[in-house]
Amino acid sequence: MANIALPAPRITDASGHYDLSILDNPRARSYYRRFDGILIIVLFSFLALGISIHYALTAGDWDYWIDWRDRRWWPLVTPLSLMMFIGGFVYPIWKAFRLPVIATAVTTLLCLVSWVSRYFNFGQFTDFPLSFTFPSTYIGLGVIFDSVLIMTRSLLISAIVGPFLFGALIWPLNWPLFAASKVPVEYSGTLVSVADLMGYQYIRTTTPEYLRIIEESTLRTFGGSVTPLTAVFSAFVAVIGYSLFLLLGAALYNFAGRYARRII
């Protein structure tokens, strides 16, 4: 018996428009919902991994250990690193969908991935206590950043106020989490913080870039007098970094739009 070829389902009508009558089928709608759910999960997974890898390569070391989160370098490197990722995505999402959610989404995904990574990699695999390796929090900073964009509805104003608050408030927001690790103690005749003492006890790699320099004759505990200056400088650095990557995101978005129109 000869094979009978079945006609292919029509995807366009006589006028050339897409024929959406297939969506009237409940089974087809179920498959489309499953496909959308899988696509959303895959996209969010790739976005979360991208944020985590980017942060680990740029500022991860400063956030891995409690004794590295000092008052000088940690609040300066961290906001600059996050502004790169946030600035690159704010313009396309705002122009295309008017959604001021990028900063909150980036900081939330980073927090979730960081907790999973610290628990399994540092806690379960290397037996470091979570009190020594717990991640910092930046979700509140992301909410403040997006709130500025919501209230002003201006990319220009939010590019100045948002990153400035992000960089200036990173230390005060995290201070309640690791204030106890900055308590001064005397160890072998030297005044150090609890965080430095934990760094003595939990030995990491011995390569030179991971050897922590303990400051003497200065009080690193409870922040120190240099903390406000670092916060202000970090705020200006965050504004510059965010503005540069916002312009880069805008340029890529406009280029992609022109390229897509040529193809279509």
Helices and strands as residue ranges (DSSP letters): G 21-24, H 26-58, H 60-64, H 74-97, H 102-117, I 118-125, H 130-133, H 139-152, H 155-168, H 170-178, G 180-182, E 184-187, E 190-193, H 194-201, G 208-210, H 227-263
